[in-house]
């Protein structure tokens, strides 16, 4: 590993640790993720020598996935199984909302972006609006000849806005601590933790080998879920490990915002920002309807249907105790559906012209 690279990583981690400590002192929500996210994004856009190391980010997602899987006791699985129709509605809502957002982006920018061909702008708008994982949406958009820089910037900015806005709003409103079913494992057993790390690590490696989305998070969580559903209790995940995982995840999000980010089609970024605020409002109203139909807390369904990332929304639910299993189930099913359906839906809605 080059010395310069190592120094940049160490500087970034130290910056993130100081920011997390400051947020803990200020009693902000999710201090171990939001502090590093804010600090590294600001320093990165200022041209600072920040860098995220992939293995650390993977380890963080691995730890969070293993910790979240502990919530899926047999009783919780029965509860979620009865919500299949609500989860299906959440998936359809996400697909519709993403298409609507993309169509609005196209309508707003088509008269102004004369240097971009209409098919390219159509694909760029569609995949920028899709509510899904940033890297996967960027890859899908590349296959459709879209402006991948705008797609990646759109998803990064939306994720930043959602991750910063929702936790602060929930903490200031006092909407937290609503979990009725705590995780089964609360005691740390070091031999059990070592075995769980081995098993969940194997699951993460398998998902990575199969080239699945979010392999280190999904693989670890699925194995941990399977063990918990089978009544096998190995260990809880120590809180310092969860905090460290949030820190490196916050860093991995923050370093996306480089010095040239604000110069990337400013009007486009302003539109994405405004649209993201509207998306959050629409999802809040949808969560109200689902809460009325299911009897579940509105705030839990807000996190489950919000246009944020699965890892960030699950961490929010865990830290604020807001129905982790339900939030995770909604977000996981949405992610899977978006990854499978967004590409085919684009080709169905906007078929290529016949030569």
C-alpha positions as a Markdown table, in Angstrom:
| # | Residue | x | y | z |
|---|---|---|---|---|
| 1 | Unk | 0.0 | 0.0 | 0.0 |
| 2 | Unk | 1.5 | 3.4 | -1.0 |
| 3 | Unk | 2.5 | 5.6 | 1.9 |
| 4 | Unk | 0.6 | 8.6 | 0.5 |
| 5 | Unk | -2.6 | 6.5 | 0.2 |
| 6 | Unk | -2.2 | 5.3 | 3.8 |
| 7 | Unk | -1.6 | 8.8 | 5.1 |
| 8 | Unk | -4.8 | 10.0 | 3.3 |
| 9 | Unk | -6.8 | 7.2 | 4.8 |
| 10 | Unk | -5.4 | 7.8 | 8.3 |
| 11 | Unk | -6.1 | 11.6 | 8.0 |
| 12 | Unk | -9.7 | 10.9 | 6.9 |
| 13 | Unk | -10.3 | 8.5 | 9.8 |
| 14 | Unk | -8.8 | 10.9 | 12.3 |
| 15 | Unk | -11.0 | 13.7 | 10.9 |
| 16 | Unk | -14.0 | 11.4 | 11.1 |
| 17 | Unk | -13.2 | 10.4 | 14.7 |
| 18 | Unk | -12.9 | 14.1 | 15.8 |
| 19 | Unk | -16.2 | 14.9 | 14.0 |
| 20 | Unk | -18.0 | 12.0 | 15.6 |
| 21 | Unk | -16.7 | 13.0 | 19.1 |
| 22 | Unk | -18.0 | 16.5 | 18.5 |
| 23 | Unk | -21.4 | 15.2 | 17.5 |
| 24 | Unk | -21.6 | 13.0 | 20.5 |
| 25 | Unk | -20.8 | 16.0 | 22.7 |
| 26 | Unk | -23.6 | 18.0 | 20.9 |
| 27 | Unk | -26.0 | 15.1 | 21.3 |
| 28 | Unk | -26.8 | 15.0 | 17.5 |
| 29 | Unk | -28.7 | 12.0 | 16.1 |
| 30 | Unk | -26.5 | 9.2 | 14.7 |
| 31 | Unk | -23.3 | 11.0 | 15.7 |
| 32 | Unk | -21.0 | 8.2 | 14.6 |
| 33 | Unk | -22.3 | 8.4 | 11.0 |
| 34 | Unk | -23.5 | 12.0 | 10.5 |
| 35 | Unk | -20.3 | 13.6 | 12.1 |
| 36 | Unk | -17.9 | 11.7 | 9.7 |
| 37 | Unk | -20.3 | 12.2 | 6.8 |
| 38 | Unk | -20.5 | 16.0 | 7.2 |
| 39 | Unk | -16.8 | 16.5 | 8.0 |
| 40 | Unk | -15.4 | 14.4 | 5.2 |
| 41 | Unk | -17.9 | 15.8 | 2.6 |
| 42 | Unk | -17.0 | 19.4 | 3.5 |
| 43 | Unk | -13.2 | 18.7 | 3.5 |
| 44 | Unk | -13.5 | 16.7 | 0.3 |
| 45 | Unk | -15.3 | 19.5 | -1.5 |
| 46 | Unk | -12.7 | 21.9 | -0.2 |
| 47 | Unk | -10.0 | 19.8 | -2.0 |
| 48 | Unk | -8.7 | 18.1 | 1.2 |
| 49 | Unk | -6.7 | 14.9 | 1.1 |
| 50 | Unk | -9.6 | 12.6 | 2.1 |
| 51 | Unk | -9.8 | 8.9 | 1.1 |
| 52 | Unk | -12.0 | 5.9 | 1.9 |
| 53 | Unk | -10.5 | 2.4 | 1.9 |
| 54 | Unk | -12.8 | -0.2 | 0.5 |
| 55 | Unk | -12.0 | -3.0 | 3.0 |
| 56 | Unk | -12.9 | -0.7 | 5.9 |
| 57 | Unk | -16.2 | 0.2 | 4.3 |
| 58 | Unk | -16.9 | -3.5 | 3.6 |
| 59 | Unk | -16.1 | -4.3 | 7.2 |
| 60 | Unk | -18.5 | -1.6 | 8.4 |
| 61 | Unk | -21.3 | -2.9 | 6.3 |
| 62 | Unk | -20.5 | -6.4 | 7.5 |
| 63 | Unk | -20.8 | -5.4 | 11.2 |
| 64 | Unk | -24.1 | -3.5 | 10.6 |
| 65 | Unk | -25.6 | -6.3 | 8.6 |
| 66 | Unk | -24.8 | -8.9 | 11.3 |
| 67 | Unk | -26.2 | -6.6 | 14.0 |
| 68 | Unk | -29.4 | -6.0 | 12.2 |
| 69 | Unk | -30.0 | -9.7 | 11.5 |
| 70 | Unk | -30.3 | -10.2 | 15.3 |
| 71 | Unk | -33.7 | -8.5 | 15.3 |
| 72 | Unk | -35.4 | -11.1 | 13.1 |
| 73 | Unk | -36.7 | -13.5 | 15.8 |
| 74 | Unk | -39.4 | -16.0 | 14.9 |
| 75 | Unk | -42.0 | -13.7 | 16.4 |
| 76 | Unk | -40.8 | -10.7 | 14.3 |
| 77 | Unk | -40.8 | -12.8 | 11.1 |
| 78 | Unk | -44.4 | -13.7 | 11.7 |
| 79 | Unk | -45.2 | -10.0 | 12.1 |
| 80 | Unk | -43.4 | -9.1 | 8.9 |
| 81 | Unk | -45.0 | -12.0 | 7.0 |
| 82 | Unk | -48.4 | -10.5 | 7.7 |
| 83 | Unk | -47.2 | -7.2 | 6.1 |
| 84 | Unk | -46.4 | -8.7 | 2.7 |
| 85 | Unk | -49.1 | -6.6 | 1.0 |
| 86 | Unk | -47.8 | -3.4 | 2.6 |
| 87 | Unk | -44.3 | -4.2 | 1.5 |
| 88 | Unk | -45.6 | -4.9 | -2.0 |
| 89 | Unk | -47.3 | -1.5 | -2.0 |
| 90 | Unk | -44.1 | 0.1 | -0.9 |
| 91 | Unk | -42.2 | -1.5 | -3.8 |
| 92 | Unk | -44.8 | -0.3 | -6.3 |
| 93 | Unk | -44.8 | 3.2 | -4.7 |
| 94 | Unk | -41.0 | 3.4 | -5.0 |
| 95 | Unk | -41.0 | 2.4 | -8.7 |
| 96 | Unk | -43.8 | 4.9 | -9.5 |
| 97 | Unk | -42.2 | 7.7 | -7.5 |
| 98 | Unk | -38.8 | 7.1 | -9.1 |
| 99 | Unk | -40.3 | 7.2 | -12.6 |
| 100 | Unk | -42.2 | 10.4 | -11.8 |
| 101 | Unk | -39.1 | 12.1 | -10.4 |
| 102 | Unk | -37.1 | 11.1 | -13.6 |
| 103 | Unk | -39.9 | 12.4 | -15.9 |
| 104 | Unk | -39.9 | 15.7 | -14.0 |
| 105 | Unk | -36.1 | 16.0 | -14.3 |
| 106 | Unk | -36.4 | 15.5 | -18.1 |
| 107 | Unk | -39.2 | 18.0 | -18.4 |
| 108 | Unk | -37.3 | 20.6 | -16.5 |
| 109 | Unk | -34.0 | 20.2 | -18.2 |
| 110 | Unk | -34.9 | 19.2 | -21.8 |
| 111 | Unk | -35.3 | 22.8 | -22.9 |
| 112 | Unk | -32.0 | 23.9 | -21.4 |
| 113 | Unk | -29.5 | 21.0 | -22.1 |
| 114 | Unk | -29.2 | 21.5 | -25.8 |
| 115 | Unk | -25.8 | 19.8 | -26.0 |
| 116 | Unk | -27.3 | 16.5 | -24.7 |
| 117 | Unk | -29.2 | 14.3 | -27.1 |
| 118 | Unk | -32.8 | 13.6 | -26.1 |
| 119 | Unk | -32.3 | 9.8 | -25.6 |
| 120 | Unk | -29.2 | 10.4 | -23.5 |
| 121 | Unk | -31.1 | 13.0 | -21.3 |
| 122 | Unk | -34.1 | 10.7 | -21.1 |
| 123 | Unk | -31.9 | 7.9 | -19.7 |
| 124 | Unk | -30.0 | 10.2 | -17.5 |
| 125 | Unk | -33.2 | 11.6 | -16.0 |
| 126 | Unk | -34.8 | 8.2 | -15.5 |
| 127 | Unk | -31.9 | 6.5 | -13.7 |
| 128 | Unk | -31.2 | 9.7 | -11.7 |
| 129 | Unk | -34.8 | 9.5 | -10.4 |
| 130 | Unk | -34.8 | 5.8 | -9.6 |
| 131 | Unk | -34.9 | 5.1 | -5.9 |
| 132 | Unk | -32.1 | 2.5 | -5.7 |
| 133 | Unk | -28.5 | 1.9 | -5.0 |
| 134 | Unk | -26.2 | 4.6 | -6.5 |
| 135 | Unk | -23.5 | 2.3 | -8.0 |
| 136 | Unk | -26.1 | -0.1 | -9.5 |
| 137 | Unk | -28.1 | 2.7 | -11.0 |
| 138 | Unk | -25.0 | 4.3 | -12.4 |
| 139 | Unk | -24.0 | 1.0 | -14.0 |
| 140 | Unk | -27.5 | 0.5 | -15.5 |
| 141 | Unk | -27.5 | 4.0 | -16.9 |
| 142 | Unk | -24.2 | 3.5 | -18.6 |
| 143 | Unk | -25.7 | 0.6 | -20.5 |
| 144 | Unk | -28.4 | 2.9 | -21.8 |
| 145 | Unk | -25.8 | 5.6 | -22.8 |
| 146 | Unk | -26.7 | 8.1 | -20.1 |
| 147 | Unk | -24.6 | 10.8 | -18.5 |
| 148 | Unk | -23.2 | 8.6 | -15.7 |
| 149 | Unk | -21.6 | 11.6 | -13.9 |
| 150 | Unk | -25.0 | 13.2 | -13.5 |
| 151 | Unk | -26.6 | 10.0 | -12.4 |
| 152 | Unk | -23.9 | 9.3 | -9.7 |
| 153 | Unk | -24.1 | 12.9 | -8.5 |
| 154 | Unk | -27.9 | 12.8 | -8.2 |
| 155 | Unk | -27.9 | 9.7 | -6.1 |
| 156 | Unk | -25.0 | 10.9 | -3.9 |
| 157 | Unk | -26.8 | 14.2 | -3.3 |
| 158 | Unk | -30.2 | 12.6 | -2.6 |
| 159 | Unk | -28.6 | 10.2 | -0.1 |
| 160 | Unk | -26.8 | 13.0 | 1.6 |
| 161 | Unk | -30.0 | 15.1 | 2.0 |
| 162 | Unk | -32.1 | 12.2 | 3.3 |
| 163 | Unk | -29.4 | 10.9 | 5.7 |
| 164 | Unk | -28.9 | 14.4 | 7.2 |
| 165 | Unk | -32.6 | 15.5 | 7.2 |
| 166 | Unk | -34.6 | 12.6 | 8.5 |
| 167 | Unk | -32.5 | 11.7 | 11.7 |
| 168 | Unk | -32.4 | 15.3 | 12.8 |
| 169 | Unk | -36.1 | 15.7 | 12.2 |
| 170 | Unk | -36.9 | 12.6 | 14.1 |
| 171 | Unk | -34.7 | 13.4 | 17.1 |
| 172 | Unk | -36.0 | 17.0 | 17.4 |
| 173 | Unk | -39.6 | 15.8 | 17.1 |
| 174 | Unk | -39.1 | 13.2 | 19.9 |
| 175 | Unk | -40.2 | 10.3 | 17.7 |
| 176 | Unk | -37.8 | 7.6 | 18.8 |
| 177 | Unk | -37.7 | 4.6 | 21.1 |
| 178 | Unk | -40.8 | 2.9 | 19.6 |
| 179 | Unk | -39.3 | -0.6 | 19.2 |
| 180 | Unk | -41.6 | -3.2 | 20.7 |
| 181 | Unk | -39.4 | -6.2 | 20.0 |
| 182 | Unk | -35.7 | -5.8 | 21.0 |
| 183 | Unk | -33.0 | -8.0 | 19.5 |
| 184 | Unk | -32.7 | -11.5 | 20.9 |
| 185 | Unk | -29.0 | -11.3 | 21.6 |
| 186 | Unk | -28.0 | -8.6 | 24.1 |
| 187 | Unk | -25.0 | -10.1 | 25.7 |
| 188 | Unk | -21.6 | -10.2 | 24.0 |
| 189 | Unk | -20.0 | -13.6 | 24.0 |
| 190 | Unk | -16.5 | -13.4 | 22.5 |
| 191 | Unk | -16.4 | -17.1 | 21.3 |
| 192 | Unk | -19.9 | -16.7 | 19.9 |
| 193 | Unk | -19.0 | -13.4 | 18.3 |
| 194 | Unk | -16.0 | -15.0 | 16.6 |
| 195 | Unk | -18.2 | -17.8 | 15.2 |
| 196 | Unk | -20.8 | -15.3 | 14.0 |
| 197 | Unk | -18.1 | -13.3 | 12.3 |
| 198 | Unk | -16.9 | -16.4 | 10.5 |
| 199 | Unk | -20.3 | -17.4 | 9.4 |
| 200 | Unk | -21.5 | -13.9 | 8.4 |
| 201 | Unk | -18.2 | -13.3 | 6.7 |
| 202 | Unk | -18.6 | -16.4 | 4.6 |
| 203 | Unk | -22.1 | -15.2 | 3.6 |
| 204 | Unk | -20.7 | -11.8 | 2.6 |
| 205 | Unk | -17.9 | -13.4 | 0.5 |
| 206 | Unk | -20.5 | -15.6 | -1.2 |
| 207 | Unk | -22.7 | -12.6 | -2.1 |
| 208 | Unk | -19.6 | -10.8 | -3.3 |
| 209 | Unk | -18.6 | -13.7 | -5.5 |
| 210 | Unk | -22.1 | -13.8 | -6.9 |
| 211 | Unk | -21.8 | -10.1 | -7.7 |
| 212 | Unk | -24.9 | -9.1 | -5.7 |
| 213 | Unk | -25.7 | -5.6 | -4.6 |
| 214 | Unk | -24.4 | -4.5 | -1.2 |
| 215 | Unk | -22.8 | -8.0 | -0.7 |
| 216 | Unk | -21.1 | -7.2 | 2.6 |
| 217 | Unk | -24.3 | -5.9 | 4.1 |
| 218 | Unk | -26.8 | -8.3 | 2.6 |
| 219 | Unk | -24.7 | -11.4 | 3.0 |
| 220 | Unk | -23.9 | -10.8 | 6.6 |
| 221 | Unk | -27.5 | -9.8 | 7.4 |
| 222 | Unk | -29.0 | -12.8 | 5.7 |
| 223 | Unk | -26.8 | -15.3 | 7.6 |
| 224 | Unk | -27.4 | -13.4 | 10.9 |
| 225 | Unk | -31.2 | -13.5 | 10.1 |
| 226 | Unk | -31.1 | -17.2 | 9.4 |
| 227 | Unk | -29.4 | -18.0 | 12.7 |
| 228 | Unk | -31.8 | -15.8 | 14.7 |
| 229 | Unk | -34.9 | -17.2 | 12.9 |
| 230 | Unk | -33.6 | -20.7 | 13.8 |
| 231 | Unk | -33.3 | -19.7 | 17.5 |
| 232 | Unk | -29.5 | -19.9 | 17.5 |
| 233 | Unk | -28.1 | -17.1 | 19.7 |
| 234 | Unk | -24.3 | -16.7 | 19.4 |
| 235 | Unk | -23.6 | -13.1 | 20.5 |
| 236 | Unk | -24.6 | -9.5 | 20.3 |
| 237 | Unk | -22.5 | -7.2 | 18.3 |
| 238 | Unk | -20.5 | -4.9 | 20.7 |
| 239 | Unk | -21.6 | -1.2 | 20.6 |
| 240 | Unk | -18.0 | 0.1 | 19.9 |
| 241 | Unk | -18.0 | -2.1 | 16.8 |
| 242 | Unk | -21.3 | -0.7 | 15.7 |
| 243 | Unk | -20.0 | 2.8 | 16.2 |
| 244 | Unk | -16.9 | 2.1 | 14.2 |
| 245 | Unk | -19.0 | 0.6 | 11.5 |
| 246 | Unk | -21.1 | 3.8 | 11.3 |
| 247 | Unk | -18.0 | 5.9 | 11.2 |
| 248 | Unk | -16.4 | 4.1 | 8.2 |
| 249 | Unk | -19.8 | 4.1 | 6.4 |
| 250 | Unk | -20.1 | 7.9 | 7.0 |
| 251 | Unk | -16.6 | 8.3 | 5.6 |
| 252 | Unk | -17.4 | 6.3 | 2.5 |
| 253 | Unk | -20.4 | 8.5 | 1.8 |
| 254 | Unk | -18.6 | 11.8 | 2.5 |
| 255 | Unk | -15.6 | 11.2 | 0.2 |
| 256 | Unk | -17.9 | 11.0 | -2.8 |
| 257 | Unk | -18.2 | 14.8 | -2.8 |
| 258 | Unk | -15.0 | 16.0 | -4.5 |
| 259 | Unk | -13.8 | 19.5 | -5.3 |
| 260 | Unk | -15.5 | 19.4 | -8.7 |
| 261 | Unk | -18.9 | 18.2 | -7.4 |
| 262 | Unk | -20.5 | 21.7 | -7.1 |
| 263 | Unk | -19.4 | 22.4 | -10.7 |
| 264 | Unk | -21.2 | 19.4 | -12.1 |
| 265 | Unk | -24.3 | 21.0 | -13.8 |
| 266 | Unk | -25.3 | 23.3 | -10.9 |
| 267 | Unk | -28.9 | 23.6 | -12.2 |
| 268 | Unk | -29.2 | 19.8 | -12.3 |
| 269 | Unk | -28.1 | 19.5 | -8.7 |
| 270 | Unk | -30.5 | 22.2 | -7.6 |
| 271 | Unk | -33.3 | 20.3 | -9.3 |
| 272 | Unk | -32.3 | 17.1 | -7.6 |
| 273 | Unk | -32.2 | 18.8 | -4.2 |
| 274 | Unk | -35.6 | 20.3 | -4.6 |
| 275 | Unk | -37.0 | 17.0 | -6.0 |
| 276 | Unk | -35.5 | 15.1 | -3.0 |
| 277 | Unk | -37.4 | 17.3 | -0.6 |
| 278 | Unk | -40.6 | 16.7 | -2.4 |
| 279 | Unk | -39.9 | 13.0 | -2.5 |
| 280 | Unk | -39.4 | 12.9 | 1.3 |
| 281 | Unk | -42.7 | 14.8 | 1.7 |
| 282 | Unk | -44.5 | 12.4 | -0.6 |
| 283 | Unk | -43.1 | 9.4 | 1.2 |
| 284 | Unk | -44.2 | 10.9 | 4.6 |
| 285 | Unk | -47.8 | 11.1 | 3.3 |
| 286 | Unk | -47.6 | 7.5 | 1.9 |
| 287 | Unk | -46.3 | 6.4 | 5.3 |
| 288 | Unk | -49.4 | 8.0 | 7.0 |
| 289 | Unk | -51.7 | 5.9 | 4.8 |
| 290 | Unk | -49.8 | 2.7 | 5.5 |
| 291 | Unk | -49.7 | 3.5 | 9.2 |
| 292 | Unk | -53.5 | 3.9 | 9.1 |
| 293 | Unk | -53.9 | 0.6 | 7.2 |
| 294 | Unk | -51.4 | -1.5 | 9.2 |
| 295 | Unk | -51.6 | 0.0 | 12.7 |
| 296 | Unk | -47.8 | 0.3 | 12.8 |
| 297 | Unk | -46.0 | 3.5 | 13.9 |
| 298 | Unk | -45.9 | 6.2 | 11.2 |
| 299 | Unk | -42.3 | 6.9 | 11.8 |
| 300 | Unk | -41.3 | 3.3 | 11.2 |
| 301 | Unk | -43.0 | 3.2 | 7.9 |
| 302 | Unk | -41.5 | 6.6 | 7.0 |
| 303 | Unk | -38.0 | 5.1 | 7.3 |
| 304 | Unk | -39.1 | 2.0 | 5.5 |
| 305 | Unk | -40.4 | 3.9 | 2.5 |
| 306 | Unk | -38.0 | 6.9 | 2.5 |
| 307 | Unk | -35.8 | 7.5 | -0.6 |
| 308 | Unk | -32.6 | 6.9 | 1.4 |
| 309 | Unk | -30.2 | 4.0 | 1.3 |
| 310 | Unk | -30.9 | 0.7 | 3.0 |
| 311 | Unk | -27.8 | 0.8 | 5.2 |
| 312 | Unk | -28.4 | 4.4 | 6.3 |
| 313 | Unk | -32.1 | 4.0 | 7.0 |
| 314 | Unk | -31.5 | 0.7 | 8.9 |
| 315 | Unk | -28.8 | 2.4 | 11.0 |
| 316 | Unk | -31.3 | 5.3 | 11.8 |
| 317 | Unk | -33.9 | 2.8 | 12.8 |
| 318 | Unk | -31.4 | 0.9 | 15.0 |
| 319 | Unk | -30.0 | 3.9 | 16.8 |
| 320 | Unk | -33.3 | 5.6 | 17.3 |
| 321 | Unk | -35.1 | 2.3 | 18.1 |
| 322 | Unk | -37.8 | 2.7 | 15.4 |
| 323 | Unk | -38.8 | -0.7 | 14.3 |
| 324 | Unk | -35.6 | -2.1 | 12.8 |
| 325 | Unk | -37.1 | -5.3 | 11.3 |
| 326 | Unk | -39.9 | -3.6 | 9.5 |
| 327 | Unk | -37.7 | -0.8 | 8.1 |
| 328 | Unk | -35.1 | -3.4 | 7.0 |
| 329 | Unk | -37.8 | -5.6 | 5.3 |
| 330 | Unk | -39.3 | -2.7 | 3.4 |
| 331 | Unk | -35.9 | -1.4 | 2.3 |
| 332 | Unk | -34.5 | -4.8 | 1.3 |
| 333 | Unk | -37.5 | -5.8 | -0.8 |
| 334 | Unk | -37.5 | -2.4 | -2.5 |
| 335 | Unk | -33.8 | -2.7 | -3.3 |
| 336 | Unk | -34.3 | -6.1 | -4.8 |
| 337 | Unk | -37.3 | -5.0 | -6.9 |
| 338 | Unk | -35.6 | -1.9 | -8.1 |
| 339 | Unk | -32.4 | -3.7 | -9.2 |
| 340 | Unk | -34.5 | -6.3 | -11.0 |
| 341 | Unk | -37.2 | -4.1 | -12.6 |
| 342 | Unk | -35.8 | -0.7 | -13.2 |
| 343 | Unk | -33.8 | -1.7 | -16.4 |
| 344 | Unk | -36.6 | -3.7 | -18.0 |
| 345 | Unk | -39.2 | -1.0 | -17.1 |
| 346 | Unk | -37.0 | 1.7 | -18.8 |
| 347 | Unk | -36.9 | -0.3 | -22.1 |
| 348 | Unk | -40.6 | -0.9 | -21.8 |
| 349 | Unk | -41.6 | 2.7 | -21.1 |
| 350 | Unk | -39.0 | 4.2 | -23.6 |
| 351 | Unk | -38.5 | 1.6 | -26.3 |
| 352 | Unk | -35.7 | 2.3 | -28.8 |
| 353 | Unk | -36.9 | 3.7 | -32.1 |
| 354 | Unk | -37.0 | 1.3 | -35.0 |
| 355 | Unk | -34.3 | 1.9 | -37.5 |
